[in-house]
Amino acid sequence: MTLTVRLDRELERRLDSACKRQRTTKSEVVTRLVREYVAREPQLSAYEIAEKLGLIGCVEGGPRDIAARAKQYVRRAIRAQHRR
């Protein structure tokens, strides 16, 4: 896959210089950095996602028909998240 990244002139100059010193390519450096970044991102469980959406833990004041209308509440919560 091809990815285009915009860097300011100074950062690009420094990246070029570092790549030459380390005898590597910009692509290899960016690929390594993206792998490291993605590896650090926490993987949420289904429970944690539902909790963040506010679907777990609403004992008082929550909808009484949540079991019967769960799909509607999930859709509504997901739409609300996308609007933020």
N, C-alpha and C positions, 0 to 999 in steps of 0.2 A: 504494500500500500504506500502511496505517496502522500506526504504531509508537508504543507508549506508553513513555515514559521517566520514571523517578522521579528527581526532583532534590530536594535539601534546600532549605529555604526561602531561605537566603542565596544559593545558587547560582541559584535561579529568579529571585529579585529582581534579581540582577546581570545575568542573561540578558535579562530584560524591559527593564531600563534600557539595556543595550547595543543591543538591537534597536530601541528607540525612537530612540536617538541616530543609528543608522545607517540608519534608515527601512527596515528589513527585517523579516521574520517569523522566528519561532523555527524553523519548518519549514525555511526556506531556510538558516539557519545550521547546523542539524543535518545537513541533506542535504550541504552543502558539507564539513563536518567528516568525515562518514562517507566521502565520496568520497576525501578526502585520506588518511584512515586506510587504506582498502582499497588505494589506489594504492601505499602504502609497503610493503605486505605482499609478501614475496618470493614469486615464482612458482617452484615447484620443478619440475625436469624429472623424467621417469619414472626416469632413472638415480638422481637424488638421493633420490627417494622410496624406491626399492628399497634404496639404500645405508642410509638411515635405518631401514628395517625389518630391516636385518641380512641382506639377501639377496645382497649383493655384498661381496666381499673376504674370504670365509671359505675360505681355501686349506687350512689345516690345521685339523683338528678338526671341520670342517663335515660335513654329511651327504653320503655318497657317491652317493646316489640322487636328488640334487636335480633333475637334468634330467628324470628319469622321474616324479617326484612334485612338480613345481614348484607346481602349483595348491594342493596340500595345504599346502605350506610357506608360500605367500603368504597363504592363508586364516588359518592359525595365527598368522602374524606380525601380520596386521591385527586379529584378535581380541585379541591381547595388547596392541596399541596402544590399543584401545578400553577395555580394562580399567583402564588407567593413569589 
